[in-house]
């Protein structure tokens, strides 16, 4: 194993009825004024929000709620949440929802703890995050893994810029994970979530580290195989507790950094995909699958042996040269995404075939006008970004 540093301080309560312990755990942590963040109307229609409010009220905990979080979470709602959390004198931020809701809660926590700094400055690097407030989540969608991750994304609607922030202050204090709460997730969100889980692991599997990290690789490969197997059951029956519980836990492990120990992150596809989400407001998971095949074919010549190992371990492709196995594994992965109904190119993503100028603008935004590179497996400069976008542009 190569050197690494790892800390995941989130206390996880997993299983049926996990959310029923929310008041107990909040009181253990000294919280008394809870600011609740949620997304659309699903938590209202399901009765989950009312049930959590009742649990908090019975425990004597005060709360205020803010709904309306959108996919690709918006800066404007975060700023509204900060104002309301400050006026309420909140001492704990509780997200009820999926990754966008949790990321919004993280941003609200950072802004509330630092009222003298515009929260967007933390995402752009103009200000350094040195303190925040405690965050908890009641997870309703297995996807982003934000309930255990040190990352959060935020979209500035004015500039159409979607940016990620990595910080130990992004780690939630609590995560309540009841797979039954995912049973009513629409099919599209389910398959986007499954794709995001896989991408979080693959973006750590393909890195510039060539030295052996066998246990890390085995964990990543097993997680990918398990999600693929369980997804076939969950897509056919989203109320299958066993399948949904496996997918939910894989989502948390996938983005907790545990699948990168000694190896690190690449996340080129995420950064390329963020540009698509910012410019066209497309779903995060869909942006990733629309690009992954193009990225993989572009960078594969850097280390075909790594892609061949992925093909062997994940897809059981045994025959052929390293290059042949590598390309067969890439194609199997693309075919799997397509089998879920996920887009694997721009036209399937719903943004059409882009003009050369539009692709150049995406590449410029991603690489700061060609002044920086992204990723580590194959550092992506402006020319490489254009080439990858073009490969997906059909």
C-alpha positions in Angstrom: 0.0 0.0 0.0 1.1 3.5 -0.8 0.9 6.2 1.9 -2.4 7.8 2.6 -4.4 9.8 5.2 -8.0 8.9 5.9 -10.6 10.2 8.3 -14.4 9.7 8.0 -16.0 11.0 11.2 -19.6 10.6 10.1 -21.7 8.6 12.5 -23.8 6.3 10.4 -27.2 4.8 11.5 -28.1 2.2 8.8 -31.2 0.1 8.4 -35.0 0.1 8.8 -36.2 2.9 11.0 -32.8 4.6 11.2 -34.4 8.1 10.9 -36.5 7.5 14.0 -33.4 8.1 16.1 -32.8 11.6 14.7 -33.9 13.5 17.8 -32.0 11.2 20.1 -28.8 11.7 18.2 -29.2 15.5 17.8 -29.7 15.9 21.5 -26.6 13.8 22.2 -24.7 16.4 20.2 -26.2 19.3 22.0 -28.4 20.6 19.1 -31.6 22.4 20.0 -32.4 24.6 16.9 -32.5 22.5 13.8 -32.6 24.1 10.3 -34.1 21.5 7.9 -33.3 21.6 4.2 -35.2 19.5 1.6 -35.8 19.4 -2.1 -39.1 19.0 -4.0 -42.4 17.7 -2.8 -41.5 14.0 -2.5 -40.7 14.2 1.3 -44.0 16.0 1.8 -46.0 13.5 -0.3 -44.4 10.6 1.4 -45.1 12.0 4.9 -41.4 11.8 5.8 -41.0 15.6 6.5 -44.1 15.6 8.7 -42.8 12.5 10.5 -39.4 14.1 11.2 -41.0 17.3 12.4 -43.2 15.3 14.8 -40.2 13.4 16.2 -38.3 16.7 16.7 -41.3 18.4 18.3 -41.9 15.5 20.7 -38.3 15.8 21.8 -38.6 19.5 22.4 -36.3 20.5 19.6 -37.1 23.7 17.7 -36.9 23.7 13.9 -37.4 25.7 10.7 -37.6 24.3 7.2 -36.5 25.4 3.8 -37.5 23.5 0.6 -36.9 23.9 -3.1 -33.4 22.5 -3.6 -32.9 21.7 -7.3 -30.5 19.2 -8.9 -27.2 21.0 -9.5 -27.8 22.9 -6.3 -28.3 26.6 -6.7 -26.3 29.3 -5.0 -29.3 31.6 -4.7 -31.2 29.1 -2.5 -28.1 28.5 -0.4 -27.8 32.3 0.2 -31.5 32.3 1.2 -30.9 29.4 3.6 -28.0 31.2 5.2 -30.1 34.2 5.9 -32.9 32.1 7.4 -30.6 29.9 9.4 -28.9 33.0 10.9 -32.2 34.7 11.8 -33.4 31.4 13.4 -30.1 31.0 15.3 -29.7 27.5 14.1 -27.2 25.3 15.7 -27.5 22.2 13.4 -28.3 21.8 9.7 -30.3 18.7 8.7 -30.7 17.7 5.1 -33.6 15.4 4.1 -33.0 14.2 0.6 -30.2 13.2 -1.8 -26.9 14.7 -2.8 -28.1 18.1 -4.0 -30.0 18.6 -0.7 -27.0 17.5 1.4 -24.6 19.7 -0.6 -26.9 22.6 -0.1 -27.0 21.9 3.6 -23.2 21.9 3.7 -23.0 25.2 1.9 -25.6 26.7 4.3 -23.6 25.4 7.3 -20.5 27.0 5.9 -22.2 30.3 5.2 -24.0 30.4 8.6 -20.7 29.8 10.4 -19.0 32.6 8.4 -21.6 35.4 8.0 -18.9 37.9 7.0 -17.9 35.9 3.9 -19.9 35.3 0.8 -20.3 31.6 0.6 -19.4 31.4 -3.1 -16.0 32.7 -2.2 -15.3 29.3 -0.6 -16.1 27.5 -3.8 -14.0 29.8 -6.0 -11.0 29.8 -3.7 -11.2 33.5 -2.9 -11.7 32.6 0.8 -10.4 29.6 2.8 -12.9 27.6 4.9 -11.7 27.2 8.5 -14.9 26.5 10.4 -18.5 25.4 9.8 -21.6 24.1 11.6 -22.5 20.4 12.2 -24.5 18.8 9.4 -26.7 15.7 9.4 -28.6 13.9 6.6 -31.6 11.7 6.3 -30.9 10.0 3.0 -33.7 9.4 0.5 -31.6 8.6 -2.7 -28.6 6.3 -3.1 -26.4 8.3 -5.5 -24.0 11.1 -4.7 -22.5 9.7 -1.4 -22.6 13.2 0.0 -23.7 11.8 3.3 -20.1 10.6 4.0 -18.0 12.7 1.6 -15.7 15.6 2.0 -17.0 17.3 -1.1 -19.9 19.4 -2.2 -20.9 21.0 -5.4 -22.7 24.3 -6.0 -24.0 26.0 -9.1 -23.9 29.8 -9.6 -27.0 30.4 -11.9 -25.7 33.8 -12.9 -22.5 32.5 -14.4 -23.7 29.0 -15.2 -20.6 27.7 -13.3 -20.8 24.5 -11.3 -17.9 24.1 -8.9 -16.9 21.4 -6.4 -15.3 22.1 -3.0 -13.3 19.5 -1.0 -12.9 20.2 2.7 -12.9 18.1 5.9 -15.6 20.5 7.0 -17.9 19.0 4.4 -18.0 15.7 6.4 -21.5 15.4 7.9 -21.7 14.6 11.6 -24.6 12.2 11.2 -26.1 10.1 8.4 -29.5 8.3 8.9 -29.7 5.7 6.1 -33.0 3.7 5.8 -33.1 1.9 2.4 -36.9 1.9 2.6 -36.8 5.7 2.0 -35.5 5.1 -1.5 -38.4 2.8 -2.6 -40.4 5.6 -4.2 -37.5 7.2 -6.1 -38.4 7.6 -9.8 -36.6 5.3 -12.3 -34.6 8.1 -13.8 -33.2 9.2 -10.5 -32.5 5.6 -9.6 -30.3 4.9 -12.7 -28.6 8.3 -12.5 -27.7 7.5 -8.9 -26.4 4.1 -9.7 -24.2 5.6 -12.5 -22.9 8.2 -10.1 -21.9 5.6 -7.5 -20.0 3.7 -10.2 -18.3 6.8 -11.5 -17.2 7.9 -8.0 -15.3 4.6 -7.8 -14.0 4.5 -11.3 -12.7 8.1 -11.0 -10.5 6.8 -8.2 -9.6 3.5 -9.8 -8.0 5.2 -12.9 -5.3 7.4 -11.4 -1.7 8.2 -12.1 -0.5 5.9 -9.3 1.1 2.9 -10.9 2.4 1.2 -7.7 0.4 -1.6 -6.1 -2.5 -0.8 -3.9 -4.1 -4.3 -4.1 -6.6 -4.1 -1.3 -7.8 -0.7 -2.4 -8.2 -2.1 -5.9 -10.1 -5.2 -4.6 -12.5 -3.0 -2.7 -13.2 -0.8 -5.7 -13.6 -3.8 -8.0 -16.0 -5.6 -5.6 -18.0 -2.4 -5.1 -18.4 -2.0 -8.9 -19.4 -5.6 -9.5 -21.8 -5.5 -6.6 -23.6 -2.3 -7.8 -23.8 -3.7 -11.3 -25.4 -7.0 -10.0 -27.7 -5.3 -7.5 -28.8 -2.7 -10.1 -30.4 -5.4 -12.3 -32.6 -6.4 -9.3 -33.3 -2.8 -8.2 -34.3 -1.5 -11.6 -36.8 -4.4 -12.0 -38.1 -4.0 -8.4 -37.1 -0.7 -6.6 -38.8 -1.9 -3.4 -36.4 -4.8 -3.1 -34.8 -4.1 0.3 -31.7 -6.2 -0.1 -30.8 -4.7 -3.5 -31.5 -1.1 -2.4 -29.6 -1.5 0.8 -26.5 -2.8 -1.0 -26.7 0.1 -3.5 -27.2 2.6 -0.7 -24.2 1.4 1.3 -22.0 1.2 -1.8 -22.9 4.8 -2.6 -21.6 5.9 0.8 -18.4 3.9 0.7 -17.8 4.9 -2.9 -17.5 8.7 -2.1 -16.1 8.4 1.4 -12.5 8.2 -0.1 -12.2 4.6 1.1 -11.9 3.4 -2.5 -9.0 5.7 -3.2 -6.6 4.9 -0.3 -3.0 5.0 -1.6 -4.3 5.9 -5.1 -6.0 9.3 -5.0 -8.6 10.9 -7.3 -8.7 11.7 -11.0 -12.2 13.1 -11.4 -11.6 14.4 -15.0 -15.1 13.2 -16.0 -16.7 15.0 -13.1 -15.0 18.3 -14.0 -15.8 17.9 -17.6 -19.3 17.0 -16.7 -19.8 19.9 -14.3 -19.4 22.2 -17.3 -22.3 20.4 -19.1 -24.4 20.7 -15.9 -23.6 24.3 -15.5 -24.2 25.2 -19.1 -27.2 23.0 -19.9 -28.6 22.1 -16.4 -28.4 18.4 -17.2 -28.5 15.7 -14.4 -25.1 15.1 -12.9 -25.1 11.3 -13.4 -26.2 11.7 -17.0 -23.4 14.2 -17.7 -20.9 11.6 -16.5 -22.1 8.6 -18.5 -22.3 10.8 -21.7 -18.6 11.5 -21.3 -17.0 8.4 -19.8 -16.6 6.3 -22.9 -15.0 9.3 -24.8 -12.7 10.0 -21.9 -11.7 6.3 -21.5 -10.9 5.8 -25.1 -8.8 9.1 -25.2 -6.7 8.3 -22.1 -6.5 4.5 -22.5 -3.2 4.6 -24.4 -1.5 6.1 -21.3 -2.0 2.8 -19.4 -3.8 0.0 -21.3 -2.7 -2.4 -18.6 -4.8 -0.6 -16.0 -7.9 -0.7 -18.3 -7.1 -4.4 -19.0 -7.1 -5.1 -15.3 -10.4 -3.4 -14.9 -11.8 -5.5 -17.8 -10.6 -8.7 -16.3 -11.6 -8.0 -12.7 -15.0 -6.3 -13.3 -16.2 -7.8 -16.6 -14.2 -11.1 -16.6 -12.7 -10.4 -20.0 -9.8 -12.9 -20.2 -8.7 -13.2 -23.8 -6.7 -10.9 -26.1 -3.8 -8.5 -25.6 -3.8 -5.8 -23.0 -5.1 -3.3 -25.5 -7.8 -5.6 -26.8 -9.0 -6.3 -23.2 -8.9 -2.7 -22.3 -11.1 -1.6 -25.2 -13.5 -4.5 -24.7 -13.8 -3.4 -21.0 -14.5 0.1 -22.0 -17.2 -1.0 -24.4 -18.8 -3.3 -21.8 -19.0 -0.4 -19.4 -20.6 1.9 -22.1 -23.0 -0.9 -23.0 -23.9 -1.3 -19.3 -24.7 2.4 -19.0 -26.8 2.2 -22.1 -28.7 -0.8 -20.7 -29.8 1.4 -17.8 -31.1 3.9 -20.3 -28.3 6.3 -19.5 -26.9 8.6 -22.2 -23.5 7.7 -23.6 -23.1 10.7 -26.0 -24.4 14.3 -26.2 -27.4 13.7 -28.4 -28.6 11.1 -25.9 -27.9 13.6 -23.1 -30.5 15.8 -24.8 -28.2 18.7 -25.7 -27.8 17.9 -29.4 -24.6 18.0 -31.4 -22.7 21.0 -30.2 -20.9 23.5 -32.4 -17.1 23.8 -32.4 -17.5 27.2 -30.6 -19.7 25.7 -27.9 -17.2 22.9 -27.3 -14.3 25.4 -27.2 -16.3 27.4 -24.6 -16.7 24.3 -22.4 -13.0 23.5 -22.7 -12.1 27.1 -21.9 -14.3 27.1 -18.8 -13.0 23.8 -17.6 -9.3 24.7 -18.0 -9.5 28.4 -17.1 -8.8 29.4 -20.7 -6.1 26.8 -21.1 -4.1 28.0 -18.0 -4.6 24.8 -16.0 -5.1 21.0 -16.4 -7.6 18.7 -14.7 -7.2 15.1 -13.5 -4.2 13.0 -12.9 -4.5 9.8 -15.0 -3.9 11.9 -18.1 -3.8 15.6 -17.2 -6.4 17.2 -19.4 -5.4 20.5 -20.9 -7.6 22.6 -23.2 -6.7 20.6 -26.3 -7.5 17.3 -24.6 -10.8 18.6 -23.2 -11.8 19.7 -26.7 -10.9 16.2 -28.1 -12.9 14.4 -25.4 -15.9 16.6 -25.8 -15.7 16.0 -29.6 -15.6 12.2 -29.1 -18.8 12.5 -27.2 -20.3 15.0 -29.6 -22.7 12.8 -31.6 
